[in-house]
Amino acid sequence: MRRGGARLSIILVFGMLFIFGPTQTFGSITSPEIEVDDFTDWSRVFTHSNSLSLATVEDDVDPTRVRSGGMPGESIVYRIDTPLRTFSVYAYYREGDDSYDSLNFYVSSDGENYVKATPSVYRDGDQITYEGRDFRWTTRYLKIEYAGSDADRALSLGKVVLNGALSVAASLSSGDVPYGSMVRLIRAHEGDTVYYTLDGSDPRFSVTRKHYSSPIEVLEETAIKTTAVNHSASGRSAASRVSAYHYVPNGALDPGGGFEDPLDTFDLTASRASVYVLGDNPSYYGGDTGRAVRTSTNPGYLIYKTDYDMSSFLVRGYHFTGYPIEEPKFFVSQDGQTYEEIAAESYTVGKAVSNWQQYAYEMDMLPAGTKYLRIQVNGSSKAWTPQISSVQINLNTASPTINTTRNDYGVKVELSSLSEGANIYYRLNEDAAFKTYVEPFQLTSYTELETYAVKNGKEPSPVRKYAVNGNADYQIDRFGQMADANFSGKVKSVDDLKADAERDAEYYGGLNPPADRDAYGGLAGSREKYGLEATGFFDIQQIGDRKVMTTPEGNLYFSLGVNVVTPVETYTMVKGREEMFEAVPSYTSVFKQAYISEGNYSFYMQNKYYKDGVFPTEHSIYQEAAERLKKWGFNSAGGYSPERYGTENNLPHTRMIPVDSMDWAKIDGIQIFDIFAPEAETVLEKAIQGAVEPYKDDPMLIGYFIGNEFEYHKFYSHVPKLKASKAAIKGRLVETLQEKYGTIEAFNSSWRTSFTSFDQVKEAELTLATSQSWRDMEAFFDYYVDTFYGTMTNLIRKYDPNHLVLGDRWITTPFHTEKFRTPLAEIAGKYFDVISINYYSYKLETDLLRDVYEKSGGKPLLMSEFGYGTSEQGLKALLPNSATNQFERGMRYRNYVEGVASLGYVVGAHLFNYVDQAGGGRYWQTYWGERYNSGLVNVADRPYKEYLEGIMDTNYDIYKVILGERPKFYYDFTKQ
């Protein structure tokens, strides 16, 4: 399967840094650049009326202003080289006279044809701000025109900002609001950063400003001042005007019978252990200047005691998203001696800031008589994550929970809170304000829902976020299974997965692989019986007329391998395709550990968490798989398995020379390695040394693949058409032709071309129109393959003389084509120890396999990739129509493996793969990813037991088949 400048000047405006640098261009489109004119002089203006003048005033923000001369039609024109998307014009009317003539605004793409723009207008004291937005991408000019001719009524201009941030809106209008209302601050454009203050200071430069990441609760009279800042591609930034909002709630917080600990000190704790107060970088933590942090990676503790019963708590904390999330544990007690662990509900709050994500942990209806709460802070990665921000006891309103019922029209949503009498508010997708929840509602599409609850006198709950797919036509259910597929063993609930633990223990514990195996999976005692040699490494030897692989102990070994022993192919792209899935947990939730990157999710990793209670890692998956594989009779990990875990798990394994990561040797349109790239051998030597030398003494290493599925079959059609300026292989081709023909005339005669020089040939698209041109390309193909195979093999053996060179995993197309198969086999025979073929087939083509063996001079073969699948569980069948059920998959495996094992020159067969590919397609192929039933286990980590029965029947008896102690198995599909 294919895995396949400019000088900078700096000015300070609004307390923000503005850096004027080079324009950023992406292809033919230039990104908008921020320009700020504070009228220090006229240098930033394209043109202006001569009657306009600059005047200095006593003002800290805009000390220089443009004054009107009272002439009709006075104007200022700006021209910028990048798209004009927004403008902000700051103007002032004369002190003591609030009557003025407004300004007119026009935009243009060419400076000749102007269109009137109608900006938003904001009046803040004696300042008038005009904001225009969302102009056509071709707009480059802005004209500001004075409307009147009376200089006394004309506004003075203090600043013009092009492509800067615009005003921040609020979800609620200023005035009286319900107690516990949540105010959302709404930026004008994606990418703007919003800051706010609650103490009346200016958020553009106040030291008390906060980074907005979640709605602001109104529990008392609240004054919000807010601004937005945007950044251009070159690093310039600009702040918007300051917007101000004022709210008066119709109720008040009643702290009776409860309290909140902001953890600025530990005065409210009864005791603590291994924690201290940290107050740095408050902007990362919603402005919080005091958080409880552990002194080491050992658990830390906070204990609270009350004289009254505790009925509920809410703990807020922050996790650094770069490390696995380990949640706190909570214990309650009546007497402070005997504690009982309780399960708090956890969820994320708001958006992460500088990788710090807020989490909330809440519990309502604590056991009667609870007077002690112990919080255990955990985190094995770093002592400074997580950090506990605040603790509320008996003050919190229980957050809303969601109940969904799928029906013929989509999904019915019902919201509820454990806090009796609480009001619930919610908003859907991009709704500006929260609505009051009155009754259940229907959703018919993918919807992001935010909700909170508040009870009079209590603190509002944090805002919780849910994703609900109301689309009735989703394709993949919440466990990653294909929705339309009905099959035995389909997971219906989390409890189904939890129950698997006991069943798995019984199943795997009941497997009994053969006992006559050495430490590597070879046939114990066969070294002495057949006169084989123990070389200390895997080797190729001979038993009679048969080529065999041997273990480091010298015993007969047939490599029964499994490729991709990793969950990497279970990740699928979910971002942008949400309606395809019944439900996908949020990236900011605890299920972040089931994401490989934002937008790419593994239901397999999710299901393992449901099943085992902890998130697996690539390491733990491999460890578990290694034990399972051995029980199923496999004895090796094949290609594209994590290479660093094989030895520690006593599992023989292969390694891949990392040519896929060598972009300097890639060629557009054809997947081959450009061995003629400049300094290729020098660069390769360094890479290969690092890839093989550390492992040269590892007895568990079988050997090295030098690549995978190169497209040799495209060589004649693609290589002649390349340009030498972009692909060194084309330059080398022309060099060989020039060496052969000497003159361009001789070349033209043989190839029926009309070039004037070989330099011209280097950049031309050549076609093979004569028999001689074909012979020349065949000779060059041989030369290319010989150079590639020889260089790679010699470098590997220079730094590791002990292990086998296993070839480059041919794709079946060149294998099936004689003009490629013959030279590949002959040249591979000169260099490789083993020839590997990714050989998917309904029936073994033993004539072609023997042809490779004989033309290589007797080099053994390894079937480095094969497999079969069905469509029973809704996935695509690997090798379509090869099997209708899992039993038939097992029969296909038996026919294939016993068939090749009996040939006398095949030394292994590696199955693709350990776990099924994702139902939505593997993530790196985005919308079109492979999604095959290819695994030994499915997305729920449930083994295909019927399939594995057939596999074990063959694997357990493999050496009997090889040594002729029983006939090979064959299942005749034509008679079924």
C-alpha positions, 0 to 999 in steps of 0.5 A: 500500500502506498504510504506514501529584504527590506529595512525595518522601521518601528513606531509605537501606536496605541501602546502596540508595536507596529513593524513596517517590513517587506510585503508577503506574497503567496504565489500570485496573491499578496496578503493584506499589509497593515499600514498606520499613518499617525500624521507625523508628516505627509510621507504615508499619504499618496496625495492630499489637498494643499489646503490641508495642514498638520497641527500639533495638539496636547493629546497622548494618543493622537498629538498630530492632526490634519486640519481642514483649510475650508476649501471645497472637495478637500481630500486625502488619498492612500495607495497601498501595494497589497489588498485593502480589506479594512480601514479605521479613521480616527477623527475629532471635532472641536472642543465645546462644539459637537456639531460637525460635517462628516467625512465621505469615503471612496475606494478604488482598484485603479485610482481613477474609478472610485466607489463610495464606501459606507463605514460604521461610525462610532462616537466616543467622547470627542472622537469619531471613528469610521470603520470600513471593511470587506472590500474587493481583493483588488482594492488598493486606494482609499480617498477621504473627502471632507464633506463641507467647506466650513473649516470650523465645522470640519473634523480633524484627522488623528490617525488612519489605519489600513488593514488593521483590526476593527472594533470588538462587538458584544453579544449583549447590549449595555444596560440591565441584564439577568443575573449571571448573564454571559457576555461574548466579545465578538471580533470582526475577523478570524485571527484577531486577538481580543483583550479586555479590562474590567477595571476601567483601564485602556486594554490597548496597553493596560498591565491588567488587560486579559486575553479573551478566551471565554464569555465574561460572567456578570454577577455584579455591576460590570464595565468592560473595555475591549480592543482587538489586535491583528497581525500581518504576515510580515509581523506588523500589528495594529489595535482597534478602537476601544469599545466600552460596555456596561452591565447591571445584573438584576440579582446578586451572589449569595455566598452564604454556606459556601466559598471560593478559593482563588488560590492567591494564598493557601489561607483557605485550605485546611492543609496541603502537600507538595504544592506552592502558589505560582503567579507568572504569565497571568495572560495564559490563565485568564488573568489569574495571578495565583495557581497551585502548582506541584513542586515535583512530578509526584502527586500534590494535595489540597485539602478543604474542611468546612463546618457545614456539609459540602454539597457540591464543588467546582475546580478550575485548572489549566493543562499544558496541551503539549503533554498528555492530560492527567486529570486530578483525583477527588476524595471526600470524607466526613471525618478527615480520616477515611476518604472515598474517591468520587468521579468528578465530571470534567470538560474544557472551558474556552479556548487554549491560550499559548497552549494552556487549556482551562478545564473544569471539574465539578461534582454535585450531590456529594455524599451526605455529611461530607466536610472534607474535600481532598484534591490530588493533582497528578501529572508525570510529564512536568511538575508545572502542569496541570495548575489549579486555578480556583476551588468553589465549594457550595457556590457553583451551579451545575453545568447543563448536561445534554440528552440527544434522541435521534429521530427521522428528522435529525436529533432532538436535544434536551438540556438539564441541570442538577441545580434545581431552579437554575436557568439554562442558556445556550447558543448554536454555532455562530449565534451572537448571544445566548438564548434562554432554554425553554424546551427541547429543540431539533437539530438537522445538521452538524451543530456546535452548541454552547450552554451554561446554567445559573441559579440566583445567588450562585455562581454560573456554571462554566460554558460547556461546549457540545458537538451534535450531528443532526444529520440523519445521513452520517456515515460513521458512528461514534465508535468509528464503525460504518453506520450502515453495516450490520454485523455480529459484534458491532459495538453499541455502547461504551459498556460493550467495550468495557466488557471486552477486557474480561473476554480478551483475557479469556481469549488470549489466555486460551491460545497455545502457540507451538512450544518448539520455537527458539527465542526468535520464532525459528524451529528449535533444534533445526541447526543441529539436525540440518547442519546449519550455522549460528552466525549471531544474526539472521542469515541466508543458508541452505537445506538441501536444494532449498534456500532458507533464512536462519535465526541468530542461533542458526535455526530454520526461520520463516518470517511470518510478519505483520506490517504496520504494527501501529495505530497510525492508519486508524487516524482519519480526517474529521475537520471539515467533514464533521457531518460524516460522523455521528459524534467526534470528541473535541480536540480540547477535551481529554480525548485530545490524546486520540488525535494525532494532530488537530483535525485527525482523530482515531476512533481506535485509540478512543475505543482503547481508552473506553476499553482499558480506562487509560489512553494507549500510546504507540509504545503500549500498542506495540507491546500488546500487539507483540504478545498477541502476534506471538500467540497467533503464531507470527514471529516478526514485525514487517515494514512500517512498524515502529522500529524502536520497539522490536528488540525490547519486545523480543520480536524480530523486525525490519528497518526502512532506510528513510528515503521517503524523507529525502525530498532532495531526491524526489521527482515530480510525477514518478516515485523513484529515487534520484540517485544522480541528484547533486552530492547524492552519495555523500548525503546518503552516506551520512543518512545511512550511517545514522540509520544503520550503524547504531543497530549493527549488533542487534540480533533481533534485527532481520535486515533493511528495506531500501524503499517501497513500491518505486514506480519503475513501470513509469520510467520510460514514459516519465523520465525522458520528459523531465527537465534537467533543471529540475531533475538530475536524472534527466541531466544524467540521461542526456550525458549518457546519450552525448557520450554514446552519440558524440554529436547532436546530429547522430543523436537526432538521426537515431531518435528522429529529433531535430535539436540543435544542441544537447543542452536543448535536449536537457530541457525538452520532453523526449518521446520514444519513437524509434527502436533505438530510442527504446534500446537507449532507455533500456540501457539507461534503466539498467544503469540507473537501477544498478547505480541505485541498488549498488550505492544503497547496498554498499553504504549499508554494508559499510556501516552494518556488515551483519544484517540482510539487505532485503530489497525495495519491496517491488510493486506488482506492476513491474513484477508483472511486466517482463521488460522491468522484471528481468533487469530488476531481478538480474541487478537485485541479484548482484546486490541484495540478500533477499528480493522483496515483493509487495505481492497482492494476488488472488492466485500465486503466479509461481512461474513469475516468482521462479523467473525472479529467483532464477534470473537473480542468480538464486536469491530468495524472495520475501513476500513483503506485503500481501493481504485480503479483506471483506466488506462485511463491516462496511470497509472496502475489501482489500483485494476485492471479491477475494473473500465474502467473510472472515472464514474465507479471509483465513482460507486465502491466508492459508493458500497464500502462505503455505503456497509460497512457503512450499516453493523452496526459495521464499523465506517469509510472508508479511501480512498487511496489517495489524489493525483495520484502516480508518472508516473515513480513510487514513488521514494523510490522504485526506478525503480519498484515504484508503479504508480497507478491512485489512487488519487482524483486529477492527476499530473496536480492537476486537480480533477477527477470530474466524480469520485468525483461526485459519492464520493460526492453523498455518502459522503453527504448522509452517515448519512442517509445510517447509520440511514436507512433513505435511502437504500444503493446505489448499482451499478450492474457492471454485468449488465453494 
